[in-house]
């Protein structure tokens, strides 16, 4: 019986190489940093940071949303960050293209027609729909 090496199993080896290459690229920090976001999201975040003067750390993004885990170097869930979190979330809610604004201070959904609904944070936590504290997640349509 021949040995099962790459020489005898070219297709399988090529697939394995592709798989491990993709796994490495997708898990590398530079890949996450290079993911594209919608221009409206980037513009909104930039405008809010300029308006408030608050430094933020974005821990995760996708095309339509961003998660903010730190404000001015403090975790958004820390009591010391409360005033900055409130200012930041209120500033996001003033933006015309905000859709979701979910965080420790408020939960709001603004629809394309301009109507806005607020969630009751205490009730959402009781129902298990919102953790005790969460990052600030903002998104656009």
URZI-V435698 format. One record per pair of residues at least 24 apart in sequence whose ideal C-beta (glycine too) atoms are under 10 Angstrom apart, sorted by the first residue. I is the first residue (numbers start at 1). GAP is how many residues later the second one is. D is the distance in whole Angstrom. If there is no record, write none. Layout:
i=I gap=GAP d=D
i=I gap=GAP d=D
This chain:
i=32 gap=27 d=10
i=32 gap=28 d=8
i=32 gap=29 d=8
i=33 gap=25 d=10
i=33 gap=28 d=9
i=35 gap=25 d=9
i=35 gap=26 d=6
i=35 gap=27 d=7
i=35 gap=28 d=8
i=36 gap=25 d=9
i=36 gap=26 d=10
i=36 gap=27 d=7
i=37 gap=24 d=5
i=37 gap=25 d=7
i=37 gap=26 d=6
i=37 gap=27 d=8
i=37 gap=28 d=8
i=37 gap=29 d=7
i=37 gap=103 d=9
i=38 gap=24 d=9
i=38 gap=25 d=6
i=38 gap=26 d=6
i=38 gap=27 d=9
i=38 gap=59 d=9
i=38 gap=101 d=9
i=38 gap=102 d=6
i=38 gap=103 d=9
i=39 gap=101 d=9
i=40 gap=24 d=9
i=40 gap=55 d=9
i=40 gap=56 d=9
i=40 gap=57 d=5
i=40 gap=58 d=10
i=40 gap=59 d=10
i=40 gap=99 d=10
i=40 gap=100 d=5
i=40 gap=101 d=8
i=41 gap=24 d=7
i=41 gap=25 d=6
i=41 gap=56 d=8
i=41 gap=57 d=10
i=41 gap=58 d=10
i=41 gap=97 d=8
i=41 gap=98 d=7
i=41 gap=99 d=5
i=41 gap=100 d=10
i=42 gap=24 d=9
i=42 gap=98 d=10
i=43 gap=52 d=9
i=43 gap=54 d=8
i=43 gap=97 d=9
i=44 gap=47 d=10
i=44 gap=48 d=7
i=44 gap=51 d=5
i=44 gap=52 d=9
i=44 gap=53 d=6
i=44 gap=54 d=7
i=44 gap=55 d=10
i=44 gap=94 d=7
i=44 gap=95 d=10
i=44 gap=96 d=6
i=45 gap=47 d=8
i=45 gap=50 d=9
i=45 gap=93 d=7
i=45 gap=95 d=10
i=47 gap=44 d=8
i=47 gap=45 d=10
i=47 gap=47 d=10
i=47 gap=48 d=7
i=47 gap=50 d=10
i=48 gap=39 d=9
i=48 gap=40 d=7
i=48 gap=41 d=10
i=48 gap=42 d=10
i=48 gap=43 d=5
i=48 gap=44 d=6
i=48 gap=45 d=10
i=48 gap=46 d=8
i=48 gap=47 d=7
i=48 gap=50 d=9
i=48 gap=90 d=8
i=49 gap=39 d=9
i=49 gap=42 d=9
i=50 gap=41 d=10
i=51 gap=36 d=9
i=51 gap=37 d=10
i=51 gap=40 d=6
i=51 gap=41 d=10
i=51 gap=43 d=8
i=51 gap=44 d=9
i=52 gap=32 d=8
i=52 gap=35 d=5
i=52 gap=36 d=6
i=52 gap=38 d=9
i=52 gap=39 d=5
i=52 gap=40 d=9
i=53 gap=31 d=10
i=53 gap=34 d=9
i=54 gap=27 d=10
i=54 gap=29 d=10
i=54 gap=30 d=5
i=54 gap=31 d=9
i=54 gap=33 d=7
i=54 gap=34 d=5
i=54 gap=37 d=8
i=55 gap=29 d=9
i=56 gap=28 d=9
i=56 gap=32 d=7
i=56 gap=80 d=8
i=57 gap=78 d=10
i=58 gap=77 d=9
i=58 gap=78 d=10
i=58 gap=80 d=10
i=59 gap=76 d=6
i=59 gap=77 d=10
i=60 gap=75 d=8
i=60 gap=77 d=9
i=62 gap=77 d=9
i=63 gap=76 d=10
i=63 gap=77 d=9
i=64 gap=35 d=8
i=64 gap=36 d=9
i=64 gap=74 d=10
i=64 gap=75 d=5
i=64 gap=76 d=6
i=64 gap=77 d=8
i=65 gap=34 d=8
i=65 gap=35 d=7
i=65 gap=37 d=10
i=65 gap=72 d=6
i=65 gap=73 d=7
i=65 gap=74 d=4
i=65 gap=75 d=8
i=66 gap=69 d=9
i=66 gap=70 d=9
i=66 gap=71 d=7
i=66 gap=72 d=6
i=66 gap=73 d=8
i=66 gap=74 d=10
i=67 gap=35 d=10
i=67 gap=36 d=10
i=67 gap=67 d=9
i=67 gap=68 d=4
i=67 gap=69 d=7
i=67 gap=70 d=5
i=67 gap=71 d=8
i=67 gap=72 d=10
i=68 gap=24 d=9
i=68 gap=35 d=8
i=68 gap=67 d=6
i=68 gap=68 d=4
i=68 gap=69 d=8
i=68 gap=70 d=7
i=69 gap=65 d=9
i=69 gap=66 d=5
i=69 gap=67 d=8
i=70 gap=65 d=9
i=70 gap=66 d=10
i=71 gap=65 d=8
i=75 gap=29 d=10
i=75 gap=58 d=9
i=75 gap=60 d=9
i=76 gap=27 d=7
i=76 gap=28 d=6
i=76 gap=29 d=9
i=76 gap=57 d=7
i=76 gap=58 d=8
i=76 gap=59 d=6
i=76 gap=60 d=6
i=77 gap=26 d=9
i=77 gap=27 d=6
i=77 gap=54 d=9
i=77 gap=55 d=8
i=77 gap=56 d=4
i=77 gap=57 d=8
i=77 gap=58 d=8
i=78 gap=26 d=10
i=78 gap=55 d=9
i=85 gap=48 d=10
i=85 gap=51 d=7
i=88 gap=48 d=7
i=88 gap=50 d=9
i=89 gap=47 d=6
i=89 gap=49 d=8
i=92 gap=44 d=8
i=92 gap=46 d=5
i=92 gap=47 d=10
i=93 gap=25 d=9
i=93 gap=45 d=9
i=95 gap=43 d=9
i=95 gap=45 d=9
i=96 gap=44 d=10
i=97 gap=42 d=10
i=97 gap=43 d=5
i=97 gap=44 d=7
i=98 gap=40 d=7
i=98 gap=41 d=8
i=98 gap=42 d=7
i=98 gap=43 d=9
i=99 gap=39 d=8
i=99 gap=40 d=5
i=99 gap=41 d=5
i=99 gap=42 d=5
i=100 gap=37 d=6
i=100 gap=38 d=7
i=100 gap=39 d=4
i=100 gap=40 d=9
i=100 gap=41 d=10
i=101 gap=35 d=8
i=101 gap=36 d=8
i=101 gap=37 d=5
i=101 gap=38 d=8
i=102 gap=28 d=8
i=102 gap=32 d=7
i=102 gap=33 d=9
i=102 gap=34 d=7
i=102 gap=35 d=5
i=102 gap=36 d=8
i=102 gap=37 d=9
i=103 gap=27 d=10
i=103 gap=30 d=9
i=103 gap=31 d=6
i=103 gap=32 d=7
i=103 gap=33 d=4
i=103 gap=34 d=7
i=103 gap=35 d=8
i=104 gap=26 d=10
i=104 gap=27 d=10
i=104 gap=28 d=9
i=104 gap=29 d=5
i=104 gap=30 d=7
i=104 gap=31 d=9
i=104 gap=32 d=7
i=105 gap=31 d=8
i=106 gap=30 d=10
i=107 gap=27 d=9
i=107 gap=30 d=10
i=109 gap=30 d=10
i=110 gap=30 d=10
i=110 gap=31 d=9
i=111 gap=30 d=8
i=112 gap=29 d=6
